[in-house]
Amino acid sequence: MHLRHLGVTDFRSFRGAELALTPGVSTLLGRNGQGKTNLVEAAGYVASLGSHRVATDAPLVRHGAESSVIRAAVVRDARESLVEIEIVPGRANKVRLNRSAATRPREVLGTLRTVLFAPEDLALVKGDPSERRRFLDELLVARQPRWAGVRTDYDRALRQRNALLKSAAHLWREGRGRRRTAARRLGPGETLESARDSALATLGVWDSHLATVGASLTYARLRLLRDLRPFLEQAYRTISDADTAVLAQYRSGLDSELGDRLASGEVPDEAEVREAILQRMERLRGTEQERGVSLVGPHRDDLVFTLGDLPAKGYASHGESWSFALGLRLAGFQLLRHDVGTDPVLVLDDVFAELDTGRRERLAELIGDCEQVLVTAAVPEDVPATLSTGGAVYDVEAGSVTRRDPR
């Protein structure tokens, strides 16, 4: 799989840009702030329908424009597909596949697969649990696009359940201290107690739905992690040039016995996980109602990374943290290559400047056989010669892209 062409209109800093690409290594060179990352961000958006830099779409539209457009021609097994995405802040994106409108944007997922490593990925090791959950879920969707629908269903159920819990918590607080104020907002014949009971009566439906979808998502994450571990161990040892044992464990908020089994790498069936979620909800019912938020489910889970006998977070050196983050991305690449049967496009966004010489060379050796690699760098010296020699080079400056003539 490779990108043959990437075009953007009113995307980030670009009024318009067209980039003709070939298999092998392509390097985008330019000083910071010239738009190199914007271009690989556009490629990543086609693959995931999201940005690795921001949580909302509004910053992706050039200032003063109403929308932005990304066009990507993707070649796989000698067949070409064209994906066109119009990003309209505050509204649903318009997506076309081979010039036909897609009913739902996620229908294009899987047309292009990318694995992107960027300086922000250090947060996979040092950052909050949400970063590690996002890593798992995005790799899950890249592996099997149907999981995008499951994630959407889970997020919807979580919002509904949280809204009910928040309403019940508000009524509970009103009942304790401000009955007269609350009474002015109640319907005829309605009391605080009846309004709260009504809100909680619907909660059982969302308990069941959240547990069902949450169990499916947890089960999928566990299987993914089980398959990822061997690739992670190999990638870390190669990048770091060390024999340190590495481990990635799934930390769940379920009861200790099942939680210990999940951390050990066991993958129980969905029915057992669903029942465990429901039981945990029941035990935390009072706390959830008091706080007005869902405290049980995969949105609360985490990954724990270990180097030797110590957790990577808080104990790993800067170099070890980089090696672990790189290992995670390269493990994801190898897993997709193994499962999907074709290479995803590997994107290295301003990575080599952060690595010492040894890690640079070992990384370059590891990715030498990838079908297509997109590299961004501020100066040519940041890119190992084994990658840059013979590859295409593009100069990016002030919203324009120019390919250098081969010499």
N, C-alpha and C positions, 0 to 999 in steps of 0.2 A: 504494500500500500504506500502510495506517496501523493503528495500535493503536486499537481502540474501547474496550477495557477491559483493565485490568491489576489483578490481585489477588494478594496474598501472605498466607501464613499461616506464622507462626513463622519468618519469613525475616529474618536479621540482627537488627535492633532492633525489628522489627515483630511484635507478637502477631498482628495482622491489619490489613490495609488494602485498600481498594477504590478504584480510580481510574478514573473515566469520562473518556474522552479523545475528542477530535475532530480532524479534519484542521486544519492550520495550526500555529501556534506555541502551545505550552503551557509555562508557566514554573512551576517548583517553587521556592518561596522559603522560606528558613529559615536560621537560624544554623548554623554548622559543628557537626557532630555530631548533628543532629536527624533524619537519615535520608534526605535528598534523594538522595544518591548510591546508597543502598541500593535505591531504587525503579528508577532507570535501570539499575542493575546487574542487577536481576531481568529487565528487558526484554532486556538484552544476553545474559543466560543463555538465554533462550528462543531467541534467534537463533543462538547459537553452542555451547550446552551447556557453557559455561565462563564464568569471571569474568575481567574485565579487571584485577582487583585482587589476587586470590589464586590460587595454583596448585592448591589442594585444595578440596573442598566443605565440609569440617567447619566453617570459620568462617561459612558461609552459614546454618547452622541456629542459631536463637535459643538462647541459653544455657538449659539445662534442658529443652529439647524434644528429641525423638528424631528428628524429621524436619521439613522445611519443604516448602511447596507453593507453586508459582507457577502462576497461571492467566492466559492471554492470549487475548483475542479479536482476531483479525487480519482485516482487510477488504482484499481485493484483487479488483479488477475486479467490484465489487458482490457478491462472494461472501465469506461469513464462515467462518473456521476457528477452532476452539477448541483450544488447546494447554494441557495440564496436565502439570506435572512435579513429581514428589515426589522430593526430594533426601534420601537416606538415607546418612549418612557410613559408609564402610566397606563399602557394598553398592551394587549396580547401581541407578541411578535408575529409577523407574517413570514411564513416559511414556504419555500418552493423547492421541490426535488425534481430535477430534470424538467424544469419549467412548469410543472403541475403543482397547484397549491396543495399543501399538506393539511389534512383535517386537524391534526394536532401537531404542535412543534416537535414533540419528542419522536415523531415518526422518522425523523432524519438521523436520530442517534444510531451510531454504528456505521454510518456511511464513511465517516472519518474517525479514526481513533488516534489520539495523541497521548504521549506521556511527557509531561512538562516538568522540568526541574528549574526552580528559580530561587533567588536568595531568601524569599519568604518561607521556603520549605524548612528552614532551620526551626520554625515554629512547630513542625511535626515532632521534634524532640523536646524543645524547650517551652512550647506554648501550652495553651489551654486544651482540654479534652475535645472541644469542638473541632479543632484542627485535625486531630487524629480520626474522629468520626467522619469528617468530610473526606479524608483520604480514603478510608475504607469504602464509603458509599460511592464516591466517584469511580473508583476502580471496579466496584461491583457493577455499576451501570456500563462502564466501558467493556467489561467482560460479557455481560448479558443486558442489553438495553431495556428489557422488560422491567427491570427493577426500578427504573425511573418512575413508572406508574405506581409501584408499591410505596416508594418514598413519598410521592405526592399524596397518596391515600393516607399514609401515616401522619404526615404533617397536617392534613385537613382534620383528621380525627383528634389530633392533639390540640389543635386550636379550639375545636368545639368543646372538648372536655375541659380545657382550661377556662373557657368562657363560662361554663356552668359552675365550675368550682369558684371562680372569682365572684360570680353573682351570689352564690350561697355564702361565701365568706363575708361579702358586703352586708347581706341581710343579717347574718349572725352578729356582726359588729353593731349594726343598727339596733338589733334586739337587745344588746347589752347596754347601750348608752344613749341612743337617740331615737327612741320610739316615736316621739311626736313628729320629728322631721320625716322619718320614713313613712309614717302613716299618710302624709299628704301625697305620697307617690303611689300608694296602693290602690287597687281597683275596689269597686263596691263590694263589701262583704269580705274582702281579702284581709288576712292578718299577716304579720311578719312570719309567723310560724308556717302558715299555709303556703306563702310565697316561697319560703325556703324549701319546704317539702316538695313543692312542685318542681323546683329547679333540680333537686337531688333525685327526684323520681326518674328523670331522663338520664341521669348519670349512668345507671346500670347498662343502658344500651351502648353508650360510648365506652364504658369499661370493656364490654365484650369486643367491640370493634377494635379498640386500641390494642387489646391483648392479642387478638387474632393477627392483625397486620404487624404488630410489634414482634410477635413470635416469628413470623416469616422473615422479617428484616434481620432479626438477631441470628436466626438459623443460617441465612445467607452470608452474613458477616463471618460467622464461625467457620463455615466451609471455605470461604475465601481466605481467611487467615491461615487455616490448616494447609491450604495449597501454596500459600505465599511463603511460609517459613523457610523451606529449603532454599528457595531462590534468594531470600534475604541473607541467610547465613553465608552463602557463597559470595554474593555481591559485596557484603561488608568486609569479608576477609580479603577479597581481592583489592578493593579500594584502599583499605587501611594498611594492607600488607602486615596483618597481625593475626594471631591465632586465638584472639579473645572470643570467648563464647558469647553469642548474642541470642536474645530471646524476646519474642513479642507475645504478650499474654493479654487475653480479653478480660477486662474487669467489669463485672456486672453488678448492679444493685440488688440482685435477687438474693435469696437466702444463702447462708454461708456454704451449705453442703453443695448446692448446685453451682454456686459461684466458684467454689474451689475446682469443681469438675470442668467448668468452662475455662478457667485459667490454665488448667493442665493440658488443654487442647482437645478435650472431648467435645463432640458435636451431638448433643441429644436431639431427639426428634422434635418437631414443631409443637406437637400436642403437649409434651412435657413442659416446654418453655412457656407456652400459653397459660397453662395451669399455674405455673410458678408466678407469672406476672399477675394473674388474678388474685392469687393468695397474698402476694405482697401489697397489692392495692388495698385489699381488705384490711390488712394489718395497719396500713398507713392512712386509712380513711379519715380519721379524725384530724390528723396533721395536715392532710391535703385540703380538707374543707376549711380548716382554720387559716391556712396560708394562701388558699386560692390558686394552687398550681399543681400540676401533675408531677409526682416525685418518682414514678416508676415507669420504666420503658427504655428502649434503646437510645432515646435522646439524652439519657443520663449516663450512658456507659462510656468506657474509656479503653485505651490500649496502654499497657505498661511495657516499656522497653527496658531491657536489662543488658548491661555489659559486664561479663564476668558475674560477680555476685552482687553488683550494685545497680540501682536504677539509673538509667541514662540521664533522666531529667534531674539536674542538680549535682550530678557527680561526673558526668562525661566532660572531657576537655572540649575546647572549641573544635579542634581537629576531629576528635571522635564523634562529636555531634554532627559535623558535616558528613563524615563517612557514613553515619547511620542514616541520615536523611537521604543521601545519594543512594545508599543501599536499598532503601524502601522504594524509591522511584525506579531503580534498575530492576528490582525484584518484580515490580508491577509490569515493567516492559517485558521481562522474560516470561511472566505468567501469561500475558496476552499473546505473545508470540507462540507459546506452547498450545494454548487453548483455541485461539482463533485461527491459527494456521498462517498468519501473515503478520509482518512487522507493523506495529503502530508507528506513527511519525514521532521521532524523539526530538524534543525541544529542550535546549540548554540555554536558558536566559541569563546571561551575565554571570555564569557559574565559575568559569576558569579563573577569573580574577580573585575569587575567594579561596582558591586551593593552592597548597604548596606544590612545588615542582613534582614531587613523587606522586601525589594524588592526581595531578593533571595528566601525567603520562599513563598512569594505570587506568584512569577513566577513558582516555583516548584509545587505549588498547582494547578495552572492553566493548566499545561501541563501534569499532572499526568495520564490523560486518553488518551494521544496521542498514536497512534499505534506504531510509532518508533521515538525515539529521539536520535540524535548523539550529544554528548557533548565533547568539548575539554577543558582541564584545565591543569595548570602547576603543581598543587598539589591537592591531594584528598580533602583537607579541603575546597577548593573553591566550591565544589559541595555539595549542600544540601543533608543531609542523606536520606531524603525521596525519592530522585532520585537515589542515588548511591547504596542503600541497595538492594541486589539481582540482580543488573544489571551487564552486562558484562563490564570488565575493560581491556583495552589494554595499554601496555607500548610502547611508541614511542620514539626511541632513535637512532640518527645517521643513519636514513634511514631504520630502521628495525622496525617491529611491532610484538609484542608478547602478546598473551592473557594470563592474569593471571589465575591461577587455582582457581576455586571457593573454598571458605573455609567455 
